[in-house]
Amino acid sequence: MRELVILGGGPDAAGCYAGSSYALVSDERTYLLDCGEGAAGRMAAFGVNPLSVRAAFISHMHFDHMAGLFNFLFGVWATCRREEEVPIGIRDWASWGRLAEDALPTSLRVAVPQGAVQSLEQFLPIMYLARELWRFDFGILPIHAGHFYADDRLRVSASPNGHLSSQPANRRILARYPWLTLESYSLRVEMDGLRLAYSGDLALETPGGTDELRPVVQDADIIISEVAHVLPEPHLEMLAQTNARRIILVHIHKNLRARVEALVAQRGDSRFVCAQNGMRLSC
């Protein structure tokens, strides 16, 4: 069985956008597209097993797309740690340290933009999640334009977009922090004949965001597209011109939601879905 679970990207209890995170679940494996704040808690709430995650792909380093990564990683590491590493005072009742070797995940990869790899490698020991502490194969990979990840089930490619470089505030700080790469990506996932396109966040310049996504989505079966940083009318028109079976609209700001929902209703195109957290879609 294969399904897409919306962990975040829909509205929270207050109607505000919840951090982006989407789980592609295929039998005993899960792959994450982004891991925004609260993603780990919503995995538990929505029945996605963190130990089934084989890779997490982070489109860019804004907090609402990656802040949940550390909670997720700590939870996986803590669940899998050795019994002797659990403090003796809580060992009798802790759920940690009880996994046999054959119950451990085989591997876990976290893919982030190239410019963030070194910083993340340095940050993990500060969080006491150093690579040497993991009981199974754990690693960090760079995302770059084109194909960057493959295993025996999944292939992922990235297309650069202008989400970070189009923001004037980011351009102003480059003189002070020249090592910033302003990398942001849209992603293409291929799995057993399924072609899924994920926009990530797009350029703020109109119509830049819509235009840069167009080649990414043209032959996709499923599209996950944000609508917070683009004009919704021409963006939905572009998406409607694709042959996608399902078009999932995410990252809709609270003050924009009524407008987007009205546009979807006017179209009468059943392929369009405004995301709700916890939604499960067969794919």
C-alpha positions as semicolon CSV with decimal commas, in nm:
position;residue;x (nm);y (nm);z (nm)
1;M;0,000;0,000;0,000
2;R;0,123;0,349;-0,084
3;E;-0,020;0,672;0,053
4;L;0,064;1,036;0,113
5;V;0,002;1,166;0,465
6;I;-0,027;1,542;0,520
7;L;0,164;1,594;0,846
8;G;0,172;1,972;0,811
9;G;0,085;2,226;0,546
10;G;-0,281;2,251;0,636
11;P;-0,433;2,477;0,904
12;D;-0,374;2,423;1,275
13;A;-0,646;2,454;1,542
14;A;-0,634;2,834;1,514
15;G;-0,668;2,823;1,137
16;C;-0,305;2,922;1,082
17;Y;-0,071;2,735;0,849
18;A;0,114;2,452;1,025
19;G;0,475;2,382;0,926
20;S;0,521;2,188;0,603
21;S;0,578;1,814;0,623
22;Y;0,452;1,536;0,398
23;A;0,506;1,163;0,448
24;L;0,516;0,930;0,148
25;V;0,448;0,589;0,297
26;S;0,517;0,273;0,097
27;D;0,456;-0,047;0,293
28;E;0,719;-0,053;0,568
29;R;0,909;0,257;0,450
30;T;0,843;0,628;0,487
31;Y;1,003;0,927;0,316
32;L;0,954;1,284;0,444
33;L;0,926;1,592;0,227
34;D;1,023;1,868;0,471
35;C;0,995;1,843;0,849
36;G;0,848;2,168;0,980
37;E;0,782;2,250;1,342
38;G;0,551;2,001;1,512
39;A;0,603;1,731;1,250
40;A;0,725;1,469;1,498
41;G;0,419;1,510;1,719
42;R;0,187;1,491;1,421
43;M;0,360;1,172;1,304
44;A;0,254;1,013;1,631
45;A;-0,096;1,158;1,607
46;F;-0,148;1,045;1,248
47;G;-0,003;0,697;1,275
48;V;0,327;0,742;1,090
49;N;0,604;0,539;1,253
50;P;0,920;0,752;1,291
51;L;1,135;0,438;1,279
52;S;1,003;0,366;0,929
53;V;1,153;0,687;0,787
54;R;1,442;0,610;0,552
55;A;1,506;0,964;0,431
56;A;1,396;1,322;0,499
57;F;1,436;1,581;0,223
58;I;1,448;1,944;0,340
59;S;1,366;2,189;0,062
60;H;1,519;2,491;0,236
61;M;1,623;2,596;0,583
62;H;1,331;2,814;0,690
63;F;1,206;2,703;1,033
64;D;0,858;2,610;0,908
65;H;1,017;2,353;0,678
66;M;1,293;2,213;0,901
67;A;1,244;2,302;1,270
68;G;1,075;1,969;1,342
69;L;1,381;1,782;1,220
70;F;1,559;1,794;1,555
71;N;1,263;1,664;1,755
72;F;1,222;1,385;1,500
73;L;1,591;1,291;1,508
74;F;1,611;1,298;1,886
75;G;1,305;1,075;1,913
76;V;1,445;0,818;1,670
77;W;1,787;0,817;1,836
78;A;1,642;0,794;2,188
79;T;1,410;0,508;2,093
80;C;1,699;0,318;1,938
81;R;1,971;0,383;2,192
82;R;2,142;0,105;2,380
83;E;2,007;-0,007;2,716
84;E;2,329;0,093;2,892
85;E;2,286;0,447;2,757
86;V;1,949;0,492;2,931
87;P;2,002;0,658;3,272
88;I;1,983;0,387;3,536
89;G;1,730;0,584;3,742
90;I;1,465;0,552;3,470
91;R;1,576;0,230;3,306
92;D;1,306;0,015;3,465
93;W;1,017;0,210;3,315
94;A;1,171;0,383;3,013
95;S;1,058;0,266;2,670
96;W;1,406;0,344;2,535
97;G;1,688;0,096;2,505
98;R;1,465;-0,205;2,441
99;L;1,502;-0,251;2,066
100;A;1,691;-0,558;1,953
101;E;1,942;-0,521;1,673
102;D;1,708;-0,679;1,421
103;A;1,434;-0,427;1,509
104;L;1,647;-0,122;1,430
105;P;1,600;0,078;1,111
106;T;1,849;-0,020;0,843
107;S;1,945;0,340;0,767
108;L;1,834;0,702;0,783
109;R;1,942;0,986;0,556
110;V;1,872;1,356;0,600
111;A;1,916;1,561;0,282
112;V;1,955;1,938;0,313
113;P;2,078;2,210;0,076
114;Q;2,452;2,186;0,017
115;G;2,523;2,508;0,206
116;A;2,361;2,368;0,522
117;V;2,544;2,034;0,539
118;Q;2,848;2,154;0,732
119;S;2,640;2,357;0,979
120;L;2,411;2,061;1,047
121;E;2,709;1,828;1,092
122;Q;2,847;2,070;1,352
123;F;2,512;2,126;1,522
124;L;2,423;1,762;1,582
125;P;2,700;1,704;1,842
126;I;2,584;2,018;2,025
127;M;2,243;1,850;2,052
128;Y;2,416;1,527;2,167
129;L;2,311;1,351;1,849
130;A;2,660;1,300;1,712
131;R;2,691;1,043;1,437
132;E;2,896;0,814;1,663
133;L;2,600;0,764;1,898
134;W;2,366;0,610;1,642
135;R;2,318;0,232;1,646
136;F;2,243;0,217;1,275
137;D;2,359;0,382;0,954
138;F;2,282;0,755;0,977
139;G;2,407;1,028;0,746
140;I;2,355;1,375;0,602
141;L;2,341;1,430;0,226
142;P;2,362;1,747;0,016
143;I;2,076;1,851;-0,209
144;H;2,188;1,998;-0,540
145;A;2,027;2,065;-0,874
146;G;1,938;1,748;-1,063
147;H;1,928;1,393;-0,930
148;F;2,072;1,371;-0,578
149;Y;1,921;1,063;-0,409
150;A;1,827;0,709;-0,502
151;D;1,766;0,380;-0,329
152;D;1,604;0,058;-0,445
153;R;1,258;0,218;-0,432
154;L;1,289;0,594;-0,469
155;R;1,462;0,850;-0,689
156;V;1,464;1,222;-0,605
157;S;1,569;1,525;-0,811
158;A;1,581;1,893;-0,721
159;S;1,513;2,211;-0,916
160;P;1,643;2,538;-0,768
161;N;1,386;2,807;-0,705
162;G;1,401;3,170;-0,599
163;H;1,221;3,159;-0,267
164;L;1,519;3,276;-0,061
165;S;1,702;3,481;-0,323
166;S;1,388;3,682;-0,407
167;Q;1,357;3,821;-0,054
168;P;1,520;4,166;-0,017
169;A;1,613;4,104;0,348
170;N;1,820;3,800;0,250
171;R;2,004;3,990;-0,020
172;R;2,099;4,261;0,228
173;I;2,276;4,023;0,467
174;L;2,496;3,854;0,208
175;A;2,770;4,116;0,256
176;R;2,788;4,026;0,626
177;Y;2,744;3,649;0,579
178;P;2,894;3,569;0,238
179;W;2,877;3,195;0,305
180;L;2,495;3,200;0,285
181;T;2,392;3,018;-0,031
182;L;2,020;3,112;-0,036
183;E;1,941;2,763;-0,165
184;S;1,578;2,661;-0,200
185;Y;1,445;2,372;-0,406
186;S;1,137;2,218;-0,558
187;L;1,153;1,839;-0,557
188;R;1,058;1,558;-0,793
189;V;1,002;1,209;-0,652
190;E;0,972;0,892;-0,860
191;M;0,860;0,567;-0,698
192;D;0,741;0,254;-0,879
193;G;0,592;0,454;-1,166
194;L;0,455;0,733;-0,946
195;R;0,575;1,085;-1,027
196;L;0,523;1,333;-0,745
197;A;0,617;1,702;-0,762
198;Y;0,659;1,914;-0,449
199;S;0,694;2,290;-0,488
200;G;0,859;2,368;-0,156
201;D;0,830;2,746;-0,121
202;L;0,853;2,955;-0,438
203;A;0,988;3,292;-0,545
204;L;0,802;3,596;-0,416
205;E;0,840;3,782;-0,743
206;T;0,530;3,763;-0,961
207;P;0,500;3,560;-1,180
208;G;0,839;3,411;-1,093
209;G;0,717;3,143;-0,853
210;T;0,457;3,006;-1,091
211;D;0,693;3,013;-1,388
212;E;0,975;2,832;-1,208
213;L;0,741;2,554;-1,094
214;R;0,587;2,497;-1,438
215;P;0,855;2,257;-1,575
216;V;0,866;2,065;-1,247
217;V;0,498;1,972;-1,251
218;Q;0,418;1,918;-1,619
219;D;0,418;1,536;-1,621
220;A;0,356;1,476;-1,250
221;D;0,084;1,239;-1,129
222;I;0,052;1,416;-0,793
223;I;0,140;1,778;-0,722
224;I;0,189;1,931;-0,377
225;S;0,200;2,307;-0,428
226;E;0,221;2,595;-0,188
227;V;0,007;2,903;-0,263
228;A;0,130;3,147;0,004
229;H;0,396;3,322;-0,207
230;V;0,229;3,337;-0,548
231;L;-0,083;3,498;-0,692
232;P;-0,338;3,217;-0,654
233;E;-0,541;3,284;-0,971
234;P;-0,265;3,238;-1,233
235;H;-0,099;2,971;-1,020
236;L;-0,409;2,753;-1,009
237;E;-0,458;2,809;-1,380
238;M;-0,107;2,678;-1,449
239;L;-0,163;2,375;-1,226
240;A;-0,496;2,302;-1,395
241;Q;-0,319;2,274;-1,730
242;T;-0,120;1,972;-1,610
243;N;-0,234;1,611;-1,636
244;A;-0,194;1,549;-1,263
245;R;-0,446;1,315;-1,101
246;R;-0,437;1,508;-0,773
247;I;-0,332;1,867;-0,695
248;I;-0,287;1,933;-0,323
249;L;-0,276;2,300;-0,220
250;V;-0,071;2,365;0,093
251;H;0,086;2,649;0,290
252;I;-0,227;2,865;0,268
253;H;-0,212;3,164;0,501
254;K;-0,514;3,214;0,727
255;N;-0,615;3,538;0,554
256;L;-0,584;3,376;0,211
257;R;-0,773;3,056;0,273
258;A;-1,124;3,178;0,190
259;R;-0,999;3,321;-0,139
260;V;-0,823;2,999;-0,238
261;E;-1,116;2,780;-0,139
262;A;-1,350;3,002;-0,344
263;L;-1,121;2,972;-0,648
264;V;-1,116;2,594;-0,612
265;A;-1,495;2,581;-0,584
266;Q;-1,536;2,802;-0,892
267;R;-1,319;2,572;-1,096
268;G;-1,522;2,264;-1,016
269;D;-1,209;2,056;-1,074
270;S;-1,213;1,762;-0,836
271;R;-0,837;1,719;-0,868
272;F;-0,780;2,022;-0,644
273;V;-0,769;1,962;-0,268
274;C;-0,695;2,218;0,004
275;A;-0,480;2,029;0,251
276;Q;-0,592;1,937;0,600
277;N;-0,341;1,802;0,849
278;G;-0,389;1,428;0,894
279;M;-0,530;1,382;0,544
280;R;-0,431;1,047;0,392
281;L;-0,435;1,015;0,013
282;S;-0,390;0,688;-0,170
283;C;-0,130;0,713;-0,445
